[in-house]
Amino acid sequence: MILAMADILIIISFLLFILGFLGIFIRFLRKKIRLRHYFIASVLCFSLALYLEWDSIVKGFNGACNEYRSNYHETEQVN
């Protein structure tokens, strides 16, 4: 459940950032909400998704580092 929520927050974050960027060129988007609100909401959604998934990010990073180290030592011993 939390993984799906974090994915949704990441997608919303990217969409808000794109809306903010397009708001520079499209006058209609500037009239609805100020541009900085799009960017602030984008940062908030992204940081909330990062907070929800921090444990799995760290576990994945550590797993990848350990796998790289074990592969590096195996190839080093073969040579």
C-alpha positions in Angstrom: 0.0 0.0 0.0 2.7 2.5 0.9 4.7 1.6 -2.2 1.7 2.4 -4.4 1.2 5.7 -2.5 4.8 6.7 -3.0 4.6 5.9 -6.7 1.5 8.1 -7.0 3.2 10.9 -5.1 6.2 10.7 -7.5 3.9 10.9 -10.5 2.0 13.8 -9.0 5.3 15.6 -8.2 6.5 15.3 -11.8 3.1 16.5 -13.2 3.1 19.5 -10.9 6.6 20.4 -12.0 5.6 20.1 -15.6 2.6 22.3 -15.0 4.7 24.9 -13.3 7.2 24.9 -16.2 4.4 25.1 -18.8 2.8 27.9 -16.7 5.7 30.1 -17.7 4.5 29.9 -21.3 0.7 29.4 -20.9 -1.2 32.3 -19.4 -4.2 30.2 -18.4 -2.1 28.3 -15.9 -0.8 31.5 -14.4 -4.2 32.8 -13.7 -5.5 29.7 -11.8 -2.6 29.3 -9.3 0.6 31.2 -8.9 3.6 29.4 -10.4 5.5 29.0 -7.2 2.6 27.0 -5.8 3.1 24.4 -8.5 6.8 24.1 -7.7 6.3 24.1 -3.9 3.7 21.4 -4.2 6.0 19.4 -6.5 8.8 19.5 -3.9 6.5 18.6 -1.1 5.1 15.6 -2.9 8.5 14.4 -3.9 9.9 14.7 -0.4 6.9 12.9 1.1 7.4 10.1 -1.4 11.1 10.0 -0.5 10.2 9.9 3.2 7.7 7.0 2.8 10.2 4.9 0.7 13.4 5.8 2.5 13.9 2.3 4.0 13.5 0.5 0.7 15.8 3.0 -1.0 18.5 2.4 1.5 18.0 -1.4 1.5 18.2 -1.4 -2.3 21.3 0.8 -2.3 23.1 -1.4 0.2 22.1 -4.6 -1.7 23.5 -3.2 -4.9 26.7 -2.2 -3.2 27.1 -5.6 -1.6 26.5 -7.3 -4.9 29.0 -5.1 -6.6 31.6 -5.8 -3.9 31.1 -9.6 -4.1 31.3 -9.6 -7.9 34.4 -7.4 -7.8 36.2 -9.7 -5.3 35.2 -12.8 -7.4 36.7 -11.3 -10.6 39.8 -10.1 -8.7 40.5 -13.6 -7.3 40.1 -15.2 -10.8 42.6 -12.9 -12.4 
